[in-house]
Amino acid sequence: MYHSDFNGRPDLDQPIDAQGGDNLDDVAYSFWLLLEDAKDQGLSEDEFYFVEDHMLLFFVRVQGYAFYLDAVAHGQMTRLRMSYEVWRRSGEMVINALIKANMPDWGEDELFISI
């Protein structure tokens, strides 16, 4: 499904794209391009491409990965890098939500083999 086909309000209790409205790879790629541009131009990732607190909190709210907020708060990761990492890994959240919805007996301690 394409975003233009969705035509509805997203359920923010689900991961982004669980309803088929967004292209997660495009979002991640856009943040990666900004990271690469900052590196190529010798710019600080946070000085020129600053991501506001409310956006970082939104990313965590809809995708998870709250531990990245701690890394940003302790200066271990830039805001731009956090944004990229959240969206780069966002497919994991969709897969986990689908597994939980379709396999309710699935346990976190189950063996999962990634292909």
C-alpha positions in Angstrom: 0.0 0.0 0.0 1.2 3.5 -0.8 0.9 6.5 1.5 -1.6 8.1 -1.0 -3.8 5.0 -0.7 -3.9 5.0 3.1 -6.1 8.1 3.4 -6.6 7.9 7.2 -5.3 8.9 10.5 -2.4 6.7 11.7 -2.7 4.7 14.8 0.2 6.0 16.8 0.0 3.0 19.1 1.5 1.0 16.2 4.9 1.3 14.7 5.2 3.6 11.7 4.2 1.8 8.5 2.3 -0.9 10.3 -0.7 0.4 8.3 1.3 0.7 5.1 1.4 4.4 4.8 5.1 5.3 4.8 8.4 4.2 3.3 10.8 3.6 6.2 13.8 3.1 3.9 13.3 6.5 2.3 13.2 8.1 5.8 16.3 6.4 6.9 18.1 7.2 3.6 17.2 10.9 4.0 18.8 11.0 7.4 21.8 9.1 6.1 22.2 11.7 3.3 22.3 14.4 5.9 25.0 12.5 7.9 27.1 12.0 4.8 26.7 15.7 3.8 27.8 16.9 7.2 30.9 14.6 7.0 31.7 15.6 3.5 31.5 19.3 4.4 33.2 19.0 7.8 30.1 20.2 9.6 29.0 19.3 13.1 26.1 16.9 12.7 24.1 18.7 15.4 25.1 22.2 14.6 23.8 22.4 11.0 21.3 19.6 11.0 19.7 20.0 14.4 16.8 17.7 15.3 14.5 19.2 18.0 13.7 17.3 21.3 10.0 17.0 20.4 11.0 15.1 17.2 13.4 12.8 19.0 10.6 12.0 21.5 8.1 11.4 18.7 10.5 9.0 17.0 10.9 7.1 20.2 7.2 7.2 20.9 6.2 5.6 17.5 9.3 3.4 17.0 10.9 2.6 20.3 14.6 2.6 21.0 14.4 4.9 24.0 18.0 4.0 24.9 19.1 6.2 22.1 17.8 9.2 24.1 20.2 8.4 26.9 23.1 8.2 24.4 22.1 11.7 23.1 21.7 13.1 26.6 25.2 11.8 27.6 26.8 13.2 24.4 27.6 9.7 23.0 25.5 10.2 19.9 24.3 13.2 17.9 20.7 13.9 17.4 21.0 13.4 13.7 22.7 10.0 14.2 20.0 9.0 16.6 17.3 9.9 14.0 19.1 7.8 11.4 19.5 4.8 13.7 15.9 4.9 14.8 14.6 4.9 11.2 17.3 2.5 10.0 16.1 -0.1 12.5 12.4 0.7 12.3 11.6 -2.3 10.2 12.4 -4.4 13.3 9.5 -2.8 15.1 7.1 -3.6 12.3 8.3 -7.2 12.1 7.9 -7.6 15.9 4.4 -6.1 15.9 3.4 -8.5 13.1 4.8 -11.5 14.9 3.0 -10.5 18.1 -0.2 -10.0 16.3 -0.1 -13.3 14.4 1.7 -15.5 16.8 0.4 -14.5 20.3 2.2 -17.5 21.9 5.6 -16.2 20.7 8.0 -15.7 23.6 10.8 -13.3 23.8 13.1 -16.2 24.7 12.2 -18.1 21.5 15.0 -18.8 19.1 14.8 -16.4 16.1 16.9 -17.0 13.1 17.4 -14.0 10.9 17.9 -14.5 7.2 
